Amino acid sequence: MASIFNALPGLDVPVGEVSKSLAQMWTDTAAEGGAAPAADDAKATQVNFVLHLGFGTTAEDAAAQFQTVVRFSRMYPSRIVVLCPLSEDDDVGEAKMSAKIYGECYLGKSKSDKRCVEFVMLSYSSMARTHLENQVSICLSTDLPLYYWAHRFRDTSKLADYQFLLSRAKRVLLDSAIAPADAMTYPWPNIKALRDLVYSRLLPVRQTIGQFLASYPTTNLTTGLREVMVTHCPRMRAEAKVLTGWLQRRLTACDAGALSFAEKVGPAGELAVVFVYDDDAHYFRWHGNLETGHAHFECDFGSGATKLAASVSLLAPDKALSEAMFF
């Protein structure tokens, strides 16, 4: 994990001088003519955000997630702490912690809307983990809500060591496509705070299917319905599982009765939904290709056949973060 910490941008600073170093960073930036927050600006920070890079994270992945959070912070100015635990190979068997800081300012919707973001990166050994809560608390703004993103961790139970984050966080973000199999069913201290980034990424898909079906009476959708089939390409197994769960909840709310739900693997880029009815004259089919961005609907609920072309996409990673955190 040392390579992950090294892959992230920023200035190396003493761990005990993070706050002082952040203030000096902005002072130096302003002195050099760069964009920096005014002394009384309070940086317009809206949230505390902790990105925890698990042992499954590569240097390239760490850099990519860092940029995702940077893009997110341009919408929601944040104080961000990135946790980089040392791997077993890099762990020196002693309490060791290193720090970096990074910041940038940019204009929002107007010239007077200047937004600034601050990052603190912490690399720590297993023996230093007991000191982590205190150090993270120092780095965060005490009067702002906390959001915690656990990325590419290998063992769900290991996150129990971070109760101070799990219990305080307004949202705990996971990605079921890359998380351990038990991640979404693990007894988290605040299960209501848990959000799956796969579900958030699927927002455009859920919206387009939901809005189309909402134009028909629920009895037309559910009468004679016996099976729902979701087809997915190999890399979208998690998306198919989450989409199936959403369809099951929505149809249950429509009093659809007992239904069978199935999934199967399809061609590259494909995500599709088919409703199977007792009467072959009734059908609903939605097919999307995430590689081309094209989708189409075909249905007949008893009032004539309908065909409709549509578009399809997943939310960008930074948009999925905001969807999972705030909605």
C-alpha positions as CSV (number, residue, x, y, z in Angstrom):
1,M,0.0,0.0,0.0
2,A,3.0,2.3,0.2
3,S,2.7,2.6,-3.6
4,I,-0.9,3.7,-3.2
5,F,0.0,6.5,-0.9
6,N,2.9,7.5,-3.2
7,A,0.6,7.5,-6.2
8,L,-1.6,10.2,-4.7
9,P,-0.7,13.9,-5.3
10,G,0.1,16.2,-2.4
11,L,2.8,17.7,-0.2
12,D,4.4,15.5,2.5
13,V,3.9,17.0,5.9
14,P,4.4,15.9,9.5
15,V,1.4,14.1,10.9
16,G,1.1,16.4,13.9
17,E,1.1,19.5,11.7
18,V,-1.6,18.8,9.2
19,S,-3.8,21.8,10.2
20,K,-0.9,24.2,10.3
21,S,0.4,22.9,7.0
22,L,-3.0,23.3,5.3
23,A,-3.1,26.9,6.4
24,Q,0.5,27.5,5.1
25,M,-0.3,25.8,1.8
26,W,-3.1,28.3,1.1
27,T,-0.9,31.2,2.2
28,D,1.9,30.1,-0.1
29,T,-0.6,29.5,-3.0
30,A,-2.0,33.0,-2.6
31,A,1.5,34.5,-2.4
32,E,2.3,32.9,-5.7
33,G,-0.8,34.3,-7.3
34,G,-2.8,31.1,-7.2
35,A,-6.5,30.6,-6.2
36,A,-6.9,30.3,-2.5
37,P,-9.7,30.9,0.0
38,A,-10.0,34.2,1.8
39,A,-9.2,34.2,5.4
40,D,-12.9,34.6,6.4
41,D,-14.2,32.3,3.7
42,A,-14.3,29.1,5.8
43,K,-13.8,27.5,2.4
44,A,-17.6,27.0,2.0
45,T,-17.0,23.4,3.0
46,Q,-20.3,21.4,3.0
47,V,-19.3,17.8,4.1
48,N,-16.6,15.7,5.6
49,F,-15.7,12.8,3.4
50,V,-13.4,9.8,4.2
51,L,-12.2,7.6,1.4
52,H,-10.8,4.3,2.7
53,L,-8.6,2.5,0.2
54,G,-8.7,-1.2,1.0
55,F,-6.0,-3.8,0.4
56,G,-7.5,-4.6,-3.0
57,T,-6.7,-1.2,-4.3
58,T,-3.9,-0.7,-6.9
59,A,-1.9,2.5,-7.4
60,E,-3.8,3.1,-10.6
61,D,-7.2,2.5,-9.0
62,A,-6.2,4.8,-6.1
63,A,-5.4,7.6,-8.5
64,A,-8.7,7.1,-10.3
65,Q,-10.8,7.2,-7.2
66,F,-8.9,10.3,-6.0
67,Q,-9.9,12.0,-9.2
68,T,-13.5,10.8,-8.7
69,V,-13.6,12.5,-5.3
70,V,-12.0,15.7,-6.8
71,R,-14.8,15.9,-9.4
72,F,-17.4,15.2,-6.7
73,S,-15.9,18.0,-4.5
74,R,-16.4,20.5,-7.4
75,M,-20.1,20.1,-6.8
76,Y,-20.0,19.7,-3.0
77,P,-16.9,21.4,-1.5
78,S,-15.5,19.0,1.1
79,R,-12.8,18.3,3.6
80,I,-11.6,14.9,2.5
81,V,-9.4,12.3,4.3
82,V,-8.0,9.4,2.3
83,L,-6.9,6.4,4.4
84,C,-4.1,4.3,3.0
85,P,-3.4,1.3,5.3
86,L,0.0,-0.4,4.8
87,S,-0.2,-3.9,3.4
88,E,1.4,-6.8,5.2
89,D,4.3,-6.7,2.8
90,D,4.9,-3.0,3.6
91,D,4.0,-3.0,7.3
92,V,7.1,-2.4,9.4
93,G,5.6,-3.9,12.6
94,E,5.6,-0.6,14.4
95,A,3.3,2.3,14.8
96,K,4.0,4.4,11.7
97,M,1.9,7.1,10.1
98,S,2.6,9.4,7.2
99,A,0.6,12.4,5.9
100,K,0.2,14.4,2.7
101,I,-2.0,17.4,2.0
102,Y,-3.5,18.7,-1.3
103,G,-5.9,21.5,-2.1
104,E,-7.4,23.4,-5.0
105,C,-9.9,26.1,-5.6
106,Y,-12.1,26.7,-8.7
107,L,-15.1,28.9,-9.7
108,G,-18.6,27.6,-9.3
109,K,-21.6,29.1,-11.1
110,S,-20.3,32.7,-10.9
111,K,-17.0,34.5,-10.3
112,S,-18.0,35.2,-6.7
113,D,-18.7,31.5,-6.2
114,K,-15.2,30.3,-5.4
115,R,-15.1,26.7,-4.1
116,C,-12.1,25.1,-2.4
117,V,-11.3,21.5,-1.4
118,E,-8.8,20.1,1.0
119,F,-7.4,16.6,1.0
120,V,-5.5,14.9,3.8
121,M,-3.9,11.6,2.9
122,L,-2.9,9.3,5.8
123,S,-0.7,6.2,5.4
124,Y,-0.6,4.0,8.5
125,S,0.6,0.6,9.8
126,S,-1.6,-1.9,11.6
127,M,0.0,-0.9,14.9
128,A,-0.9,2.7,14.3
129,R,-4.5,2.0,13.7
130,T,-5.4,2.7,17.4
131,H,-4.2,6.3,16.9
132,L,-6.1,6.7,13.7
133,E,-9.4,7.9,15.2
134,N,-7.8,10.8,16.9
135,Q,-5.9,11.8,13.8
136,V,-8.9,11.6,11.5
137,S,-11.0,13.6,14.0
138,I,-8.4,16.4,14.0
139,C,-8.5,16.5,10.2
140,L,-12.3,16.8,9.9
141,S,-14.5,19.7,10.5
142,T,-16.5,19.0,13.7
143,D,-19.7,20.8,12.6
144,L,-20.2,19.0,9.3
145,P,-21.8,15.6,8.5
146,L,-19.5,12.7,7.8
147,Y,-19.6,10.4,4.8
148,Y,-17.5,7.2,4.6
149,W,-16.6,5.3,1.4
150,A,-15.0,1.9,2.0
151,H,-13.4,1.0,-1.4
152,R,-12.0,-2.5,-2.4
153,F,-11.8,-4.0,1.1
154,R,-11.2,-7.8,1.1
155,D,-12.8,-8.8,4.4
156,T,-16.0,-7.3,5.7
157,S,-15.3,-8.1,9.3
158,K,-12.0,-6.1,9.2
159,L,-14.1,-2.9,8.9
160,A,-15.3,-3.5,12.4
161,D,-12.0,-2.0,13.5
162,Y,-13.3,1.3,12.2
163,Q,-16.4,1.6,14.3
164,F,-15.7,5.3,14.9
165,L,-16.3,5.9,11.2
166,L,-19.1,3.4,10.7
167,S,-21.1,4.7,13.7
168,R,-20.7,8.4,13.0
169,A,-21.2,8.4,9.3
170,K,-24.4,9.7,7.9
171,R,-23.8,7.4,4.9
172,V,-21.5,4.4,4.5
173,L,-20.8,3.8,0.8
174,L,-20.0,0.4,-0.6
175,D,-19.8,-1.0,-4.1
176,S,-21.4,-4.5,-4.3
177,A,-19.7,-5.2,-7.6
178,I,-16.2,-5.3,-5.9
179,A,-17.1,-5.8,-2.2
180,P,-17.0,-9.1,-0.4
181,A,-20.1,-11.3,-0.9
182,D,-21.5,-10.6,2.6
183,A,-21.0,-6.8,2.4
184,M,-24.7,-5.9,2.0
185,T,-25.9,-8.4,4.6
186,Y,-23.2,-7.8,7.3
187,P,-24.6,-6.5,10.6
188,W,-23.4,-2.9,10.3
189,P,-23.8,-0.7,13.4
190,N,-26.1,1.6,11.4
191,I,-27.6,-0.5,8.6
192,K,-29.9,2.4,7.5
193,A,-26.8,4.4,6.6
194,L,-25.5,1.8,4.1
195,R,-25.7,2.7,0.4
196,D,-24.7,0.6,-2.6
197,L,-22.9,2.5,-5.4
198,V,-24.2,-0.1,-7.9
199,Y,-27.8,1.0,-7.1
200,S,-26.8,4.6,-7.5
201,R,-25.1,4.0,-10.9
202,L,-28.3,2.4,-12.1
203,L,-30.4,5.5,-11.5
204,P,-30.8,6.3,-15.3
205,V,-31.8,2.7,-16.0
206,R,-34.3,2.7,-13.1
207,Q,-35.7,6.0,-14.2
208,T,-36.2,5.1,-17.8
209,I,-37.9,1.8,-17.1
210,G,-39.9,3.2,-14.2
211,Q,-41.2,6.2,-16.2
212,F,-42.2,4.0,-19.1
213,L,-44.1,1.5,-17.0
214,A,-45.7,4.2,-14.9
215,S,-47.7,5.3,-18.0
216,Y,-49.7,2.1,-17.8
217,P,-52.2,1.1,-15.1
218,T,-50.7,-1.3,-12.6
219,T,-53.3,-4.0,-13.3
220,N,-52.2,-4.1,-17.0
221,L,-48.6,-4.7,-15.9
222,T,-49.3,-7.4,-13.3
223,T,-52.3,-9.4,-14.6
224,G,-51.0,-12.7,-15.8
225,L,-47.4,-11.8,-15.1
226,R,-45.4,-14.9,-13.9
227,E,-41.7,-14.3,-14.5
228,V,-39.2,-11.5,-14.8
229,M,-35.9,-12.2,-16.6
230,V,-32.9,-9.9,-16.4
231,T,-30.1,-10.5,-18.9
232,H,-26.7,-9.0,-18.3
233,C,-23.2,-9.1,-19.8
234,P,-20.5,-10.9,-17.7
235,R,-19.1,-7.7,-16.1
236,M,-22.5,-6.5,-15.0
237,R,-23.5,-9.3,-12.7
238,A,-23.8,-7.0,-9.7
239,E,-25.9,-4.5,-11.7
240,A,-28.3,-7.3,-12.7
241,K,-28.7,-8.5,-9.2
242,V,-29.4,-5.0,-7.9
243,L,-31.8,-4.3,-10.8
244,T,-33.6,-7.6,-10.1
245,G,-34.1,-6.6,-6.5
246,W,-35.4,-3.2,-7.5
247,L,-37.9,-4.7,-9.9
248,Q,-39.0,-7.2,-7.3
249,R,-39.7,-4.4,-4.7
250,R,-41.5,-2.3,-7.3
251,L,-43.7,-5.1,-8.5
252,T,-44.5,-6.2,-5.0
253,A,-45.7,-2.7,-4.3
254,C,-48.0,-3.1,-7.3
255,D,-49.5,-6.2,-5.8
256,A,-48.1,-8.4,-8.5
257,G,-48.3,-11.5,-6.3
258,A,-45.9,-14.5,-6.4
259,L,-43.4,-14.1,-9.3
260,S,-40.3,-15.9,-10.3
261,F,-37.1,-13.9,-11.0
262,A,-34.2,-15.1,-13.0
263,E,-31.0,-13.8,-14.4
264,K,-28.9,-14.9,-17.4
265,V,-25.6,-13.9,-19.1
266,G,-25.9,-12.1,-22.4
267,P,-23.5,-10.4,-24.9
268,A,-21.0,-7.7,-24.1
269,G,-22.6,-4.4,-22.9
270,E,-26.1,-5.9,-22.6
271,L,-28.6,-5.2,-19.8
272,A,-32.2,-6.3,-20.5
273,V,-35.5,-6.9,-18.8
274,V,-38.3,-9.2,-20.0
275,F,-41.7,-9.7,-18.4
276,V,-43.2,-13.1,-19.2
277,Y,-47.0,-13.5,-19.1
278,D,-49.3,-16.5,-19.1
279,D,-50.8,-15.1,-22.4
280,D,-48.1,-14.8,-25.1
281,A,-50.0,-11.9,-26.6
282,H,-48.9,-9.8,-23.6
283,Y,-45.3,-8.9,-23.2
284,F,-42.8,-6.3,-22.0
285,R,-39.2,-6.1,-23.2
286,W,-36.5,-3.5,-22.5
287,H,-33.1,-3.9,-24.0
288,G,-30.1,-1.6,-23.4
289,N,-26.5,-1.7,-24.6
290,L,-24.2,0.2,-22.3
291,E,-21.4,0.2,-24.9
292,T,-23.5,2.0,-27.6
293,G,-25.8,3.9,-25.3
294,H,-28.8,2.7,-27.2
295,A,-32.0,1.1,-25.8
296,H,-35.5,0.2,-26.9
297,F,-38.8,-0.8,-25.4
298,E,-41.3,-3.2,-26.8
299,C,-44.6,-4.0,-25.1
300,D,-48.2,-5.0,-25.4
301,F,-50.3,-4.9,-22.2
302,G,-53.6,-5.5,-24.1
303,S,-54.1,-2.2,-25.8
304,G,-51.8,-2.7,-28.8
305,A,-48.1,-3.0,-29.5
306,T,-45.7,-0.2,-28.6
307,K,-42.1,0.3,-29.7
308,L,-39.9,3.1,-28.4
309,A,-36.2,3.9,-28.9
310,A,-34.4,5.3,-25.9
311,S,-30.9,6.0,-24.6
312,V,-29.2,4.2,-21.7
313,S,-26.2,4.9,-19.5
314,L,-24.9,4.5,-16.0
315,L,-24.2,7.5,-13.7
316,A,-20.6,8.7,-13.8
317,P,-18.7,7.8,-10.6
318,D,-18.8,11.3,-9.1
319,K,-22.5,11.6,-9.8
320,A,-23.1,8.2,-8.3
321,L,-21.3,9.3,-5.2
322,S,-23.6,12.3,-4.8
323,E,-26.7,10.2,-5.5
324,A,-25.7,7.6,-2.8
325,M,-24.8,10.3,-0.3
326,F,-27.7,12.7,-0.6
327,F,-30.7,10.9,-2.1
